[in-house]
């Protein structure tokens, strides 16, 4: 990764990258996956460890620190993966097949020729889900690759084969909350069951992605590392990758240096790469936004050695949602120094389609996609924008998103806001003391003096401009 001085790790090289003529790093793997640490056994407790010192339940969860920090260790290549059509649909009524196809087409365009958005995950249990998978596959796109999701049951693997997929996620819940309180198992039974199902999937030639559900409440070294080590052994035997999705199911993860496990994102990733011997290319972060940390946690996972970050379009997902895919796109660009072929104008089309056709409400201020994300209502900001667009615009939103900066006219906009609106919609660069600008500003103030509480619409502004400026063309 540009700007990061990489140091050799203590356990040898698990992967290497070669640069193709396209310029995209392609991660390959050397067999066997040698690892210096001994295989550790699961700590098979008789009672669930609910970690009440961190999760008291009657009070907000606590962030504890022990001062132990791990180094930055970014992978050779970072990627984005999508779960809009799986986790994203757990927050609302199901999408129609035609809607899924249209959104997948736009996702493909956004991903670009280098496949920055590498995979997209689908349910396989419903008829509509399987129809959508079949139609998406018929598109013949290389990226995003279509993958599945099933429960940890051998009989469910049939759905993956029948769908014609090469990779599937398998639910492998790993906290005592899930193992004891939900499934009624012991840790040993959970480990044996997961290993058995993954072994069967690999025997059928499938690539497996284990979803380590509720990882940020799990006993990392008492259960997760022993499980991960055994999964790596299965991968080595089958010569097929076993990807580990690190699931922050309840949004408990924190990016802070020195925080303790299992909430520390840096130390979770470090435990997987250094204690369990998982190649960075086989790690994927999946977060939820319960505590507003969903994007920073995904970015932190990238920086500490997790190759893929998983998200959904507009951040829709169970409860508070998943990492917004559009946020990951621009975070990727910032970390990597470029878009690597992604077409970010597709983001605006995705947002417009989801709001118009899928009835997904988008808050006006939501970054990159909200109606007013790059609009100002403040007169002092409008005055700055009139002098130079860059002063109050995050980047060239016109070029990158087909969304030039805008102004919402209110009683706070001043004459500068009125003049800026006229410039943006007519192309005329009027001074703030132009009679028409002053007249429209006076009309705006009169509206709010009479009790108005909403912004002046573009239609109302157009009527005022037409009234006070003859022979003007509005855009």
C-alpha positions, 0 to 999 in steps of 0.5 A: 500500500502506498505510503506504508513502510512494510516490515517482514513478519515473524512467521514467514511469507504467506502470500505475495503479489505480482503486478499484471500489465493492468497495474492491479496487484493479484494475490497468490498463495504458496502451499503449504500455509506454514505457521510457526505457532503450535495448534491450540485447542479450544477452551471448552467451558461449561458456562458461557463467558458473557464478558460482563466487564465489557458488556454489562447489558444494563449499562452501555458497553465499556471500552477497556484498555490494556495498552497493548498495541499492534503494528499497522500491517496493510495487505498488498491489495485491498478490496471491497465486497458487497452484501446488498442482496443478502444482509442489505435485504434483512432491513426491508421488504425484499427487492424485486428480481428486476430491481436486483438486476438493475442494481447489480448492473450499476454495481458492476459499472461502479466496480470498474474493469479491475474489480475493486468491488470483487464479490456480491453475496446472495441468499439462496433459500427463496425462489426469488433469490435463486431467480435473481442469481440465475439472471445475474449470472447470465450477465456474464460479468467478471466482477463482482463475482456472485457468491452465496450464503447458507447455514452450517448444514451439509444439506444446504450445500446443495443450494450452492451447487444447484445455483452454479456458484463457486463460493459460499458463505457459511454461518459460523457463530463464534461467541458464547452468546450464540453458541450457548444461548442461541444454539444450545451447544458447547464450544467443542460441539460448535467447532466440530460442527463447523469443521465438518460442514466446511470439510464437506464443502471443500470436498465438493470443490467449493470455496468457503467463506466462514462468517464468524458471527458476533466476533466482537463478543467472542473468546478470541484465543479460547475459541476463534483462533483454534477454529481458524487454525483448523480451517486453515488446515482444511484449506491446505489439505484441499488446496482451496481458500477458506476465507474468514469474514470477521463479523462485528454483528452488534457494532461493538468493534473499536479502532482505538490503539491499546483497546482489549479484545474482543472489541479491538479491530486492530488486535482481532485482525492481528490475531487472525494473521499472526496467531491463527496463520490466516493469509491477509487475502483471506480476511474480510471485515463485516461491520454494523453501525450500532455505535456509528463506527461502521466505516472507520472500523472497516478502514482500520481492518484494512490498515491492520491486514484485512484485505476485504471490507464488506458493505451494502449500497447506501449502508442498508442492513439489519438494524442500524445497517452495514458499512455504506459501499459508497463510503468504502469506495472513497475511503479506498481512493483515499488510502490507495491514492486513486479509484483504480478504474471505478466509475463513481458516477454510478453512485448517484444513479444507484441512489436515485434508483433506490429512492425512486424505484425501491422506495429506500428513503435517503436522509438529505444529508447522507454523505455522497448520496443525500439530496443536500449532501453538497448543498449549502444554506448558509450565506457565509458559505454561499459567499465563499462558494461564489469566490471559489467552489473548492472552499466549501466542496469536499472534491469535484462532486460534479465530475466524480458524482455528477452532483455539482455543489448546490445552494438551498435558499432560506432566510439564512442564505443571504444575498450571496445564496440568492446570487449563487442560485441564479449563477448555478441555474442561469449561468449569469454571474450577478453581483450581490447588490444587483437589483434583482438579487436584492429584490428576490432576497427581500421576497425570501425574507418576507416569506420567513417573517410570515412564519415559513419554516421550509426551504424555498423550492427551485420552482419558487426561485425560478418563478422569482428569477423569471419575474425579476430577470426578463429573457433569462434561460433557466437550467 
